């Protein structure tokens, strides 16, 4: 088995853990925030600790490409939140403000 076998490369903008709807950005954002693999696996019951380790290993081997992927994902996410904010939703305005303050959403 190769490390890429753990993932579904849906598009250039979307990589998921194979067999789930969980994007690697969810795992990697927790990892970058200091989360331990065991904690991350507990936060996402559909995935295994092995999948978390595979995601981290893949990231460490492809750091520059995945840092770009994460920047793009964050940018798209921020744009979507901003668009929702324009709809005058108080909850979404709070989410946008939290994101801009550097707090993960």
C-alpha positions in Angstrom: 0.0 0.0 0.0 1.3 3.5 -0.9 0.6 6.5 1.3 -1.6 8.0 -1.5 -4.0 5.0 -1.1 -5.3 6.6 2.1 -6.8 9.5 0.2 -9.3 10.4 -2.4 -7.9 13.2 -4.6 -11.4 14.6 -5.5 -9.9 17.7 -7.2 -6.9 20.0 -6.9 -9.0 21.8 -4.3 -10.2 18.8 -2.3 -8.4 15.9 -0.8 -10.4 13.6 1.5 -9.6 10.6 3.7 -10.6 7.6 1.6 -14.0 6.3 2.5 -15.0 9.4 4.5 -16.2 12.9 3.8 -13.4 14.3 6.0 -10.9 16.6 4.3 -7.3 16.5 5.1 -7.5 20.1 6.1 -9.5 19.1 9.2 -6.8 16.8 10.4 -3.9 19.0 9.4 -5.3 22.1 11.1 -5.6 20.2 14.4 -2.1 18.8 13.9 -0.6 22.3 13.1 -2.4 23.6 16.3 -0.5 21.1 18.3 -3.0 18.3 18.5 -1.7 14.8 19.1 -2.7 12.1 16.6 -4.6 10.2 19.3 -6.6 13.3 20.1 -7.3 14.0 16.5 -8.6 10.5 15.9 -10.9 10.8 18.9 -12.3 14.1 17.4 -13.2 12.3 14.2 -14.9 9.0 15.0 -15.2 7.9 11.3 -11.4 7.8 10.9 -8.7 5.6 12.5 -5.4 6.5 14.2 -3.7 4.9 11.2 -5.4 7.4 8.9 -4.4 10.3 11.1 -0.8 9.1 11.0 -1.0 8.7 7.2 -2.3 12.2 6.8 0.5 13.7 8.9 3.1 11.6 7.1 1.8 12.7 3.7 1.9 16.3 4.9 5.5 16.0 6.1 6.5 14.5 2.8 4.7 17.1 0.7 4.8 20.1 3.0 5.1 22.9 0.4 2.3 21.6 -1.8 0.0 21.0 1.2 0.8 24.4 2.7 -0.4 25.9 -0.5 -3.5 23.6 -0.5 -4.3 24.7 3.1 -3.9 28.4 2.2 -6.3 28.0 -0.7 -8.7 26.1 1.5 -8.6 28.8 4.2 -9.0 31.5 1.6 -12.1 29.8 0.1 -13.5 29.2 3.6 -13.0 32.8 4.6 -14.6 34.0 1.4 -17.6 31.8 2.0 -17.9 33.1 5.5 -17.7 36.6 4.3 -20.4 36.0 1.7 -22.6 34.5 4.4 -21.8 37.5 6.6 -23.2 39.8 4.0 -26.5 38.0 4.5 -26.5 39.7 8.0 -26.5 36.5 10.0 -25.3 37.4 13.5 -23.8 33.9 14.1 -21.8 34.0 10.9 -20.6 37.5 11.6 -19.2 36.1 14.9 -17.5 33.3 13.0 -15.9 35.7 10.5 -14.7 37.9 13.4 -13.2 34.9 15.2 -11.4 33.7 12.1 -10.0 37.2 11.5 -8.8 37.3 15.1 -6.8 34.2 14.4 -9.2 31.8 16.2 -9.9 28.5 14.3 -13.5 28.1 13.3 
